[in-house]
């Protein structure tokens, strides 16, 4: 805690829990539910709380999404009877390879199992998470939305002893306003971190405990999504379409999804691997371009765009999974990187990882342990179906560094012919931020102007994400060195932050003397974390804004 604030306001109030969970997504809520289930079965009382930075549970949840119900069935076997919003079974899979004007469909008999979705459901993950929140509260979990965990607390032995929420009512100048309120400390015997991909506290834990030592660098993708209402004549509920190829070149990892939901709605999205090399590439503009392809335009023309959002996803898989535990806590879900990129699915993995961590924490609490390493969690993961599934997909992302043709061929051989049992493993050496080439070595990309019907600009997109931040607060997008954006990023890489950000947060503007400066429009931020990942100098650090800030995604 800031000594100046301590002197002025005294110590923060604190609350004690058995387990504190940071993040109210599928992993965090599943951890909470499993803990309470185990306590109920054993006739024990344990206290569990969940902190969620969004204004409500589900507000910041963004995913495709097609969900494998396997883990949910393990967690809550009667989810259908309890009204879980998994209402749209997948009825058809299509996988298309796009070129600029046409598409080649992969015959269903050639599709590897990772691209087959029989038995899965097209969902709004945000709505599933809202439902999980209700189940957790019914079991006695305390949920605090609008309270981001801003600081990790350590005890005298160096173990994690909980977290503190951010102070409220701090002005842009960093000084307390008349509305100032100190954050609250939440102390726990175990603290579980489930902030999603590139969590701000998770990043600190990685450094402090060297959790990623000996692992491949984590790989990320940026997922951009729109929800549309389309012509009923073009709609087929339960249809799932994935594509690869155009508009990306064969050396850039990425692909798309188009999922048909109920009520004549479709979720359309595009994922670009953040290991791309051309600083002129804009994932947002590539997504807009993708929608103009005849195979995609067909569905959207005449329809209406309802919502927009963006979020980074982890794509490194098993080889990039960090050590999952440290003294006093654990990482679950996309905080650790459990997403199976070959299946384009992470919610089932998030739920399962939360269950495994909860079992380890509950057993430790019953044994009257606290703030040690929950070694039973990674041990149980290594024996689980989730480990087996991720092991089969361990090479998937790496093949794409060889180009789309080689990747397609080798993925087919590995997944279809060998069932994921490739006798060798391919490792990644470089982090995503190290992959940008200097602008002088790359060809600028000219993107068409948006038409306002099928393609759109960033600001109109951010508007329909319902993003809002308290205006008089310090920017939560911080720079280690303010001279770097112009001195290095603009000079050497043509200012890539103005293109990789899908929300128009970063723009270079001219001063009166014709020099340039980076302007940070923090109020636009949709909390995707791309800047924290892709900045070539790692000069941008994303920290939590005041509680409740950010997007408010409906049905995403």
N, C-alpha and C positions, 0 to 999 in steps of 0.2 A: 504494500500500500504506500502511496505517495506520502513521505514524511510531513510535507506541508499540510496535506489534508488531515492527516492523523492529529497534528497539532491543533488545527482549527476545529475539527468536527469530532475528534475522539475516535476510538476503534469502531470498526463495522460490527453490526449485530451479526450473530451467527446462529445457524440451526444445525442440529445433528440428525443424521440419517444412517441407516445401515449401508445403503447403496444410493449414490447420486449418479444419474445418467445424463450426459450432456448431448442433447439432440433428440427431437421427437419424431424421427423418421421410422421406417420399418424395423431397422436394427435396434434402435433404442427402445421403442415400445415393446418389441418382442422380448427384449431382455427383461423389461419391467414386468410384463405379463407372466413370463416363465418363473421369475423369482416369486411372485405372489402365488402362482399355482403350486409351486413346490412347498411354500410355507403353509398353504391351506391343507395340502395333503399330509404334511407332517404335524399339523396342529401347532405351528410356531407363529410368532408375531415378528415380522421384519418390516422396517420402514423403508420405502422406496420413493424417490422423487425424480421427475424428469424436467429438465430445463429446455425450453424451446425458444430460439431467437425470433421466430416468426410471430406475427400478431395472433395467430391461432394455430393449433395443430393442423398440418397440411398446407399452410399458406405458402411455404417455400418448397414444397415437394413438386419435382418435375421429372417425369420419366415417360418413355414411349407410350404405352407400355403393354407388352404381352407378359402375363405372369404364369409361371409354373406353380401350381397350388401345393406342390409336394410338402414344402416346409410349413406352410400355413395349416395344412391338414395335421401335421405332427403337433403343432402348437395348439390349435383349436379345432379338434376333430369335427365338431358340429357347426362349423362356420356357416354352412348353408342355412341351417335352421336359425342361426343368430342374425341372418340378414347381411352377411358380408357382400359388398358390392362387386362380386365377380359374376356378372350376369350374361356375358357375351362369350360363349365358347368359340374358339377358332374353327371355322368351317372350311377354309381353303388357304393354302400357302402358295404364293408366287414369288419366284426370285428372278429378277431381270438384270441383264447386263446392258447398260445403256451406252449408245454412242450419241453423237450430237442430234441425229434425226430419228433414230430407230432404237429398237430394243430386241434382245434375244432372250427368250424365256428358257430357263433350265427345266428340263423334264423332271417331273416329281420323283421318278425312280432314281434320278441321279443326285437328288438333294441329300447331303449328309444329314445325319440325325440332328446335328446342332441347329439346322435351319428348318426342322420340322416341328410344328406346333400343335399337333393333335393332342387333345387333353388339356391345353392351356387356354387362358382367357384374355381377351382384350379388355383392359381396365383403365380407369383413371387412378393412378397410384395415390394421388392426393386424397381421393375419396376413400380408398382402402385404408390409408393412414388415419384419416379422421375416424373411421370405424374402429381401427385398432386402439385409438385413443379412448374411445368409449368403453371398450372391453377392459382396458387398463384401469380406468377410473372406477369401473364397477367392481374391480378387485381390490380397490383401496390405494392405488397408486396416486400420489400427489403430482399433478402436472401444472407447471408454471409457464404458460406461453407469454411471449413478449419480454422474456428475461434471458438475454444471451450470457453465456459463461464467458467472461472476458479475461480471467486470470486463473492460473493453476496455483493451488496452495500446496506447500510441502511441509512435512513435519521435520523435527530436528534430526531425524535419521536420513532425510532426503527422499522419503517415500511420499507419494501423492496422498494428501489428506483431504482433498476436495477441490472446490472451485469458488471463485467469487464472481458475482454478477457485475456488470458494468455500472459505473456511476451514471445517474440520470441528471439532466439539466446542466450539462457542461456546454459553455458557449464555444463559438468557432475559434476564439482566441485561446481555448484550453482552460479558461477560468470559470469557476462556478457562477451560475446565474441565480436569480432569486428563486428559481424552481429546483435548485440543486438537491439531490438525494444521494446519499452514499449507497454503494452497492451492498449486497448481502453476502456473507460467507456461508457456504454450505459444506459442512464437514461430513466425511463418510469413512466407513471402514474400507470400502472399495468404491472407486470412481470409474465408471464405464464411459468411454468417449465414442460417440456415434454422430459426428458432425457432418458426415458425407465426405465426398471427394475433396481432398486438400483442406481439411479442417484446420483452422488457424491455431487451435490449441494442440491438435495432433501433430502439427508441424514442429511445434516447440518440444513436444515429447520425443519425437524422432531424434532431434538434436541432443537433448539432455541425456537420453538413455541409449543412444546409438542403435536405435531399433532397426534401421535399414542397413546396418553393417553386414557385408557379405551377400547382400541381395542385389538383384538387377535394379537399376533406377526405375522408379515408377513411370509408367506411360499413361498419358491422358488423352482424351478426346473432348472436343466441345460439341455438345448436343444442342441443337436449336430446334424448337418445336412450335407449331401453330395448330390451333384447333379450329376446324372449319365446319360449317353447316352446308351441305351440298344438295344438289338436285336429287330428290328421292329416286328418280329413274336410273341414276348412276351409282346408287348406294347398294352395298351388299353386306349386311351385318355379319361380322365375324371374318371378313376377308382380310388377310394379312399379306402385304406386298413389301418386299425388300429389294433394294437395287444396289449395284456397284457400278463403277465406271464414271461416265460423264456426269457432271461437268468437271470433275477432278481429273488430272492427268494420271497416268499409270503409276507414277512414282509416289503419289500422295495417298495415304491411307484414308479411307472414308466410305460412307455409304448412306443409304436413306431408308426410311420406313414410311408406310402409309397404312394405317390401321382403321378399319371401319367399325365404329362404335354404334350404340343404339341412337335413336332419334335423328337419323340421317346425318350424323356427325362423323368426321374423320379426323384422326390425329396424323399430321404430316410432319416429318422431321428429317434432319440431316446431321450427320456426325462427321467431323473432320478431325483426324489425328493431329495432335498438337506437336508432332515431330516434323511437320512440314518445313521445307527449307526456303521457300521464296517469300521474302518479307512483304511483297506486294499482294500476297493472297489474303482474301477476306472471307472467312467462313460464313459470315452473314450474307455477303453478296453471292457466294457460291450456292447457298440455300435458295436465295431468290431466283437465281438462274435455273436451278434444278426444277423449280415449279413450272418453268416454261416448256419443259420437255413434253412432246406430244402424249406420251404414256401417262404423265402426271397431270398435265393441263386438262386432259379429258375429264378427270374427276372434279377438278376445282372450279373450272369455268362456270360462271353463273351462280357460284356459291358465295358464302359470306364468311369472312375471317372473324372468329370470335375471341381468340386469345393468343398470346405470344409469350414465350419464355426461353431461357437458355441456362444450361448448367454443364459444368465440366464433369466428366465421368472418368473413373479409373479404368485403365485398359491393360495394365501390366500382367495381371493374372497371378498365378501361383509363384512365378519366379521373382516377382517384385513384392510379394507379401512381406511386410516387416515382421520382426518379432512382435507377437501379439500382446505380450504382458510385460509389466514392469512393477516395481514395488508400489502397491496401492491401487493398481488399476489395470485396464485392458482396452484394446481397440476392437471395435466390431463394425460390420457392414462396410460401406465404401470408405469410411475413415481408414480402414486397413487396406482396402482394395480387393474385396471379394467378388466383384462383378465378373461374370463369365462373358468375355467380349465375343467369343465365337457364337454364343447363343443370343447375344444382345439382351442379356437378362441379368439383373442384380438383386431384385427384391426377394426372391426365394433364398439367395445366398445370404442376404442381410438378415433375414428372419432366422435362418439356421445358425448363423454365427452368434446372434444374440442369445439364442437358446443355449448354445454350448457355453458361452461366457456366464450366463445366469446359473447354469448347473454348477459350474466350478465355484462361483461366488457363494451360492447357497450352501454348498457342502463346507466351504471354508468358514462361513458364519456359524453353522451348526457346531463346528469343531472349535468355536470361539477363537478363531484366528482373525487377524486384521492387518491390512496394509503390507501384506507380503506379496510374493508373485503367485498368481493363480495358474501354476504350471499345468493343472489338470485341463485347462481350456485348450491350449495348443495341442496337448496330447490327445484329447478327444477329437479335435478337428482332424488330426492326421489319420484317425481311424474312421472318419465319417464318409458318407456318400458325397459330401461337398468337396472333400479333398480329392476323391477319385474323379469327380466331374472336372474340377479345375486342372488336374494333372493331364487329362486327355486334351485339354485346350491350351496347354502351356506354350506351344510354339505358334499359335494362330497369328498373333500380332506381328511376330518377327518375320514371318514369310512375306509380309507386305513390303518389307524393305527391299525385297528382290523384284518388286514390280507386280502389277495386277495379274499378268498372265501366269507367272511362276507361282504366285500366291494362290491363285485359283486351282492350278494343277496340284500343287503340294497339299493344299487343304483337302482337296478331294481324295487324294491318296491316303493322307493321314487319318482323316475322319471317316471316310466311306469304306476304304479297303482295309485299313488297319485298326479301325475303331478307337483311334486316339492313342494307340500303343506304338508310337514311333520310337525306334530304338535309340534315338539321340535327342539332345536338347539344344536349342539355339538360344544363346543369351544376348541380351541388349547391353551395350556399353555406355551409350550417351543418354543424358537426360534431355527432355524435350526442348528446354531453353537453349541447349547447346547446338541445336540443329539448324538455326537460321544462318543463311549465307549473307555476306555483305550485299547491299542493294546493287552495287556496281556489277556483280556477277549474275544478276537475275533480270529477267524480262518483266517490265511492268505489265499488269493485267488491267485492261479497260473493261469495266463493268457497265452494262446498260442502265439507263435511268429507270427508276420504278414507275409502273403505270398506275399504281393506286388501286388496281382491281385484283391482279394476281400477284404482283410484286410490290414491295413496300420499302420505305426508308426506316432507319433505326428509331427515330423519335416517335413516329406514329405507332411503331411496334411496342416500344417501351410503355407508351400511354395505355395500351390494352393489356399490359401485364399488371396494371394497378400498382405500380411501384411508387413508393412514397418514403421519404426520410424527413425527419425533423430538420428544418432548414438551418437553424442556429445550433449546429453541433460540429465538432472537429471532423474533418474528412476522414473516412475510415479506409481510404486508399492512400497509404503513406509512402513517402520516398525516403530511402536511406540517405541519398545524396541528390539534392534538387538540381544539380548541374548535369547529371547523367542523361536525362531524356533528350536535351538538345545537343549536348556535347558528344554523346556516343550514339544513342538510339536513332536520333534524326540524322546525324552526320554519316553514320556507317550503314544503318539499316532502313533509312527512309521513314523513320517513325512508325514502326509496326503496330504500336499500341492503338493508333487511330483506326487500324483495320482489324486486328484480332478481337477487339472488344465488340460484342454484339449489341451494346446498349448506348453507344455514343458517349461514353464516360470521358474518353481522352481525345483532345484535339489540340493541334498546334496552331497558335494564333500569333499574329504579328504585333510587336510593340510599336510605339510611335517612332522609334529610331530604326524600324525595319528589321530588327532582330526578332527571333522567335522564342516563344515560351510554351511550355505544356500547360494547358488548362484542364483541370480535373473536375468534371461535372458529376460529383459523387452522388447527387440526388437521383441520377439515372440508373445507378448500379442495381442489377438484378441478382447479385451475389453468385455469379457463375464461377468465379475464382480463376478465370482464364488469365488475367493479367498477372496474378501471383505465380502462375505456372510458366507462361510463355515469355515473359519479359527477358530478353537475352542477357541482360546484366544482373538479373535477380534483384533489381533495385526497388521494385514495387512490393510492398508488404500489405496484404489485406488483413485488417483487424475488424472486430465486431463493431457495428454502429450501435447507436442507442436502441434500446429494446423495441421490437415491433416494426422496425424499419425494413425496407426491401419490398419485394413483390408480394402480391396477394393473389395467388393463382386459383381460379375457379375451375374445377373439373380437369385439372392437368395431372 
